[in-house]
Each structure stands twice: as structure tokens, then as C-alpha cells.
Amino acid sequence: MASRAVRRWLPQQHGAWAMLVAPFLAGMLIAAPTPWDAVLLPAWLLGYLAAYHLQQWLRLDRLSRNPKAAARHVRPALTFAAALLPLALALVVHAPWLLLAAVCALPFLAVNCWYARHNRERALLNGLAAVVPACGMLPVAVLLGGGTAGQAWRPALVCLLYFAGTVFHVKTMIRERDSLTYLRASRAYHAGALVVACFLSPWVAAFFALCLLRTLVVPALGRVPVPVVGAIEVALSLLLVGVLVPVYG
């Protein structure tokens, strides 16, 4: 019963958790860790959880004939939002510019809600829209730690390039595994990202060369189990942090 309740309250999307945590972790370590990071991270995760259940409610309220299907997401959404509120207030009092950062994320949340309402959460543009605020946590963490925007934009760009690439790659491995168009698009995207990375840092370029290699090798292995695909992306996310911190810290 307990595990079932956890599955209902916490989304089983391991790649999403990596995308939520890795940019924040990189930004925190690139700047100087501060006690406020211990407030920002749970606030960020609670905001994600509240938004997730809001989107599920929007989707099921429109599609399901069973009103209980949508209703079961109301309590988690309200609970996570209520837990978020005091943390958000404390953060805004400490650093009022965080309110502007939250406002900048709202258009992307609106896009995700629109796709959820129309049961198109797996759409490419929806995935790319989710990547932007997640990667935006890197400059937020850098600025909260006393860093500067000039210090943050390059690693934020690297995060954006990588996690946008995961949207393409994961689709080629799961929902679009039989689509040659998606496979070519994924490889073309990663080749372009590698070119951009060459202008940023040799270490960043080496990382994107590895990412390009995985788009060539992993799809050739056939039907790779979803947990394996996720584990590879989590490992690459951790490696990304390991590259960003010494290069830009």
C-alpha cells in the first residue's frame, strides 16, 4: 500500500529527476554553496510536483469519464503547493529577484499545461519547453550563491544543449524507436551541439562527442529496456555536472 501511494504522489520519471537536480547542483557548485540552497532545492522540487499533479488533473478532467481519476491529483497538488508556499516566501524575502525568475518560468509552465490538457504530453515541443526552466535553475543557483550572470550563461547553455538533446534521443529509443526521421534529427542535433561545444571548451566538446556517440551506438542495439535508457541519461547528467564545475567554477 505504501509503495502504491508513493507511486501516486511521486512521478516515476527518472530522467525528469535528473534534469531537475543536475542544473541546480552544477550552479550551486560553480558559485559558492549557501544555506539558502537547502531551501531553494526543496522549493524547486515541490513546485515541480505541484505542477505535475496540476497537469495530470487538467489531462484527466478532460479525458476521463471517471471523475475520481482527475480528483486523485487534487490532494497531492494542493499538498505540495502548500508545502512550497513558506519556502517560496522565505526565498523571495531573502532574494526578491527570484520572483522575476519564477515569472520567467510561467510561459513554459503554461505550454506544458496546454499540452497536458490536450493529452499531448509526449509532444516534442512540450519536452523542449520543460527543459528551459529546468536549465534556468543553473543561473538561479549561481546568482543565489553570489555568482554573476556572466559566470552562469555558458554552463546554462551547455545544460540546455544537453537536456534538449535528451528529448530527441529518448524519443528515438522509446516512442519513436521505429522512426528514421527522429533518429536522423537526433543525430543531426547532437552533431550541431558538438560544433557549438567546440567553441566553449575542449572538455565540453569531449562530453558532447560522447553524447553523439551514444546516439550512434545505443539505437543500433535494438530495443534497449527503458530503465537502461534512463540509467544512461542519469549517468550522463552526473558526468555533465562533473564537467561543468571544474570548467566554469
Secondary structure, DSSP 8 states (H G I E B T S, - for coil): -HHHHHHHHS---HHHHHHHHHHHHHHHHHS---TTHHHHHHHHHHHHHHHHHHHHHHHHHHH-S-HHHHHTTHHHHHHHHHHHHHHHHHHHHH-THHHHHHHHHHHHHHHHHHHHHTT-TT-HHHHHHHHHHHHHHHHHHHHHTT--HHHHHHHHHHHHHHHHHHHHHHHHHTTTTT-HHHHHHHHHHHHHHHHHHHTT-HHHHHHHHHHHHHHHHTGGG-S--HHHHHHHHHHHHHHHHHHHHHHH-
